[in-house]
Amino acid sequence: MLLFLVKRLVTMLVTAICLTIVVFALTNLPPNLEKIAKSEIGTRISDAEVTSWLDKNGFGAPLLVRYGEWLGLLPGWTRTDENGVVYGRCIREGEDPATAPIRCGVLQGEWGYSRVFRQEVADVIARGLGLTGKLMFWVLLVMVPGALLTGVLAGMREGSRTDRALSTASIVATATPEYVSGVVFIAVFTSSAVGLKWFNGSATSAMDDATLVNFTLPVLTVALYAMGYVARMTRASMAEVMTAQYIRTARLKGVSFPKIVLRHALRNALIAPFTVIMLQIPWLLNGVVIVETLFNYKGFGWTLVQAAGNNDIDLLLGVSVVSVIVVLLTQLISDVGYVFLNPRIRLA
Amino acid sequence: MEPMTWTGSLGFVLNPLLLAGGVLLLVAVVLSVLIRLVTPEPQVTVSPDGTLAVHPGLRSYTSLAVRAAGALLVATLLAYVLGGILLPWGQAGIVGAIARRFLPVWVALILTFTLSIAYSPHLGLYGRLFDSTVGKIGFGLVMFWVFTALSVGVFGWIATHDPLAAVSGLKNKPPGIPVPGVDLLGPGSHYLLGGDNLARDVFSRVVHGSWIVVQIAPIATCFAFMVGITLGLPAGYYGGRLDTAISFLANLILAFPVILLFYLLVTPEIVQTGIPSFMAAGLFIFPLVFVGVLIWSRYRTEPRRAMTMLGVILAVMGWGYLSLISQAGTPLAFMGPVDLFDVPPGVLVVFVSVVFVNSPTVFRIVRGLAMDIKTRDYVAAAQTRGERPWYIMLWEILPNARGPLIVDFCLRIGYTTILLGTLGFFGLGLPPESPDWGSTINAGRQLLAVFPHPAIVPAVALLSLVLGLNLLADGLREESLRD
């Protein structure tokens, strides 16, 4: 078990490093850097000015060296300006260069500075994660019971009319991407054309104060897509359990149907959906990006779009590290949890 | 000219009928659920003469009522379509006019269904699809969009206006608005589903959008399958280090949030550096490798035949491949006058990123299937016979993995459609005036609360296509499990 955990953590680390190198390389391509320089000092500058600006701001070094600086393995760059003042990556404004740390990267806890938000990356991401966490909490609260109930009801009598109706409903849910359901929800529940106006089409106010009016639609939109998928998996797992020998034995013994479902089938049928729900969380992240953009809710997904759209290198790197950790951590939890739930499985 | 109403003169008769049908169906469904909860299950009694008798009681009446109400509803809907086709233009309202514009699609659908059902016993899995209701509905939805795309893309039917042309004064106007300056009542006289925020016809744009989706999604899925199969079979069959290495790469791509990947690949600055072109060169070589190995592994013992087949097929495919990756205006433009075609800018990038995102998942599925199938006896028999590994992979394992792969192919086309929509939703890849559904939804969402129709129409179109593909996959799965 311990060996397994260590192995997975090492894989996680290697994946995160590979991924950040890719993101770093793509965001630091020459045209991207040129765009940064132009957005910082104006669009009408010559190529020579671009090069000198890039060099002055530490973009001149080779890619891997700068990646090392970002990671905190190599010392940060320093330059001296015309007045003889020493400035650099690790020297804050007004700080004495002599006392400033030599290395400042992720390993030292410095995530860099976001050019779009004019803030520390760590602060931007922490705020975004907090808001998205709130959204995810409500999404899971709606999705998990809803999906499990649908799946169990559909799977307990395979082929019945309830099964067919609920299965079709879950197929419809999985076929509706977030941007479609979100658009339909906004049009139906908020527009003046339909006239219901029950909810808010924007969730900006939900960031401070989430109410039923401004938070229902985003939560519902994210939950719906994942709900269909999890419900189908639960149904399949439930249907499989219901054909097992011990269920037949219980039925022949004369145990009532509700009792069979609740006491004998349910516990075994819920093992597989647990994995599915955990693995679904990274996918929810995708939906979150769409929903936060659509409803203008300034969480992690919205931050990702802003960072990517403006090529905010440090913020993008931070965002990718966080999302990779989320993806791999949920995988790990689902694997380990599976072992605890299902005693037939052993980790090598 | 008068604005068109939704149902025109047909509405006086059919609207009440539709309402009645809907209400009746709802009541019948609620009743049947309630009665199912209250009454016991039908008892089967054995008569003295040995026959069985079932006394269904109330349950059968409620299910009869559900069916009757459903039939009324379907008949009314059919009447709208027929009325639209038979009555003069405009008499049957917007619904009728749209039904009439889709006439080629209805004809093609009816022909397909009649022929397929008539010959279904001889058509294998495809024929058995028509035994399941879900499969039929899914197939119908998918073919509806395929025929629509072909009609509009190849023949220029169905659409009433140019999808890119604006008519001044029709910005965000509601459905059924007459086009100013057109006096003749006919297909061009109204914006059937209203105008969008740039005063273009929503209906024509949606119809034209289907052509883009129907072209890109299946082909991109095909390429993703080629990549996934070519890498997944050896990874599953050999296992070991090769498997570890490719799996690590696949997991690496899967750990990326899809939208971040899209932003990184599709922004103009990246396109300028030519990275997508190089990725295209890498990804699109897989079909050539696949077909080459497929033929060579089969006809290895007859070198002359194998060489001729390989030579001809690879020459044709190679030319297509080189034309595809060589694009004027990118770092990879080397073909010059022998370049057969140039994919429009943006499309190739979208294509590459969608294939790139889909391949790792296909790889994982194929790898899992290969690991499962390689333990079977017929693989052991082939190994004993002395067959080469690639022959076993491509001619023993792959054909036996076809069931799950076909089902996943349908699902994946749907997923690719969703991805294309996502790209459009973030305004990536295709040019903003492109009529594809994602871009149209993106353009329409700014004023969603005031003018919902420009975004709703493409959203419903996308939903129906993806739903059709999912239902089709479900029907196929059901039927292929019966083997």
Interface residues (C-beta under 8 A of the other chain):
Chain A: T11 V14 T15 C18 L19 V23 L26 T27 L29 P30 P31 N32 K35 R161 S167 T168 I171 V172 T174 A175 T176 P177 Y179 V180 V183 V184 I186 A187 T190 S191 S192 A193 V194 G201 P282 L285 N286 V289 I290 T293 L294 G301 L304 V305 A308 G309 N311 L316 V319 S320 S323 V324 V327 L328
Chain B: R36 V134 F248 N251 L252 L254 A255 F256 P257 V258 I259 L260 Y263 L264 L265 T267 E269 I270 Q272 T273 I275 G414 I418 G421 T422 F425 F426 G438 I441 G444 R445 L448 A449 V450 F451 P452 H453 A455 I456 A459 V460 L462 L463 V466 L467 L469 N470 L471 D474
